[in-house]
């Protein structure tokens, strides 16, 4: 949350982090994504997925940060279910 609320980066660098630079292939998860400065960005926020199903993100709509770390190689389905449960509690639509 410190990153999202401007306590870790100055305004210029924070803007660069969130500014999309066009869609490019997402080589870990698959599909195309809009990329900011080292993170995928969309209308809801930004984040990054990793090999095995781990990810970290910030949701602008929900004003929450979420991370899912796993010790087993798998898909991102488990983390997506977890995030959708959080979104349900917050009254947000599922991903």
N, C-alpha and C positions, 0 to 999 in steps of 0.2 A: 504494500500500500504506500510505502514511502516513495517508491519510484513513481507510482501513478499520481500522487499528490504533490509532486515537484520538490521533494525533500532530498533527493539523491543527485539529480541532474539539474543544471541551469535550464532556463526556459528555451534557449536556442537548441540545445542538445536534446531536450525532451521532445521538442517539435520534430526534430530530425528522426528520432526513434519512431514516432507515430506517423510520419508522412509516408504514404504509399508511393512506391516507385514502379508500379506496374506488376502485372501477374507474371509469375515464373513458376516452373514446376517445383513441387514440394517433393524432394527426393526420398524422404523418410516415410511420410504418411501416404503420399500419392496425391494426384490431382494438382491443380494449379492454385496458387495462393498469391495474394497481394503482399508484398514485402516492404517492411520499414527498415530501420537500421538494425539488422540482425534478428528480427522477430517478424512473424506473420501478423498482419493487421487486418481488421475488418471493421464494420460499423459498430461492433460491440466492444472492441478493445484490441488487445494484442497478446501474443504469447508464442510458445514454441513447443512442439512435440519432439519426442526422442525415440530412439530405437527401443523396442520392447514394450511400448505403451505408456511410458512416462511423459508428463507434460507439465507446464506451468503457464498461467495466463492471468490477465486482468480483464474483468468485465466492466465496461463503462455503464451499461444499462443497470446492472445489479450492484455496482460499487463493491465488488468482492474480488479477492484474489483466490485462485485455486491451484493446487498442485497435486499431482498423483505420481507417486514413485512406486516402482514395483521391482521385485527381485526375480521375477519370472518373465521370460520373453513372451509377449502376447501382442494383441492388437490394442488399439485405443478404445475399444468398446467398453471396457470396465471403467475407465476414467470418465468416459462420456456419460455412462449411467450415473456415476457419482455426481458429476456436475449437474445433470438434469434433475437429480433429487434436490440439490441445493437450490436450483432455479425454481423448482416447484414450491419449496418452502417460502421463497421470496416472491412468489406470485408472477414469475417470469415464464414466457413460453419456452418449451424445450428446444434444444439445438436441432 
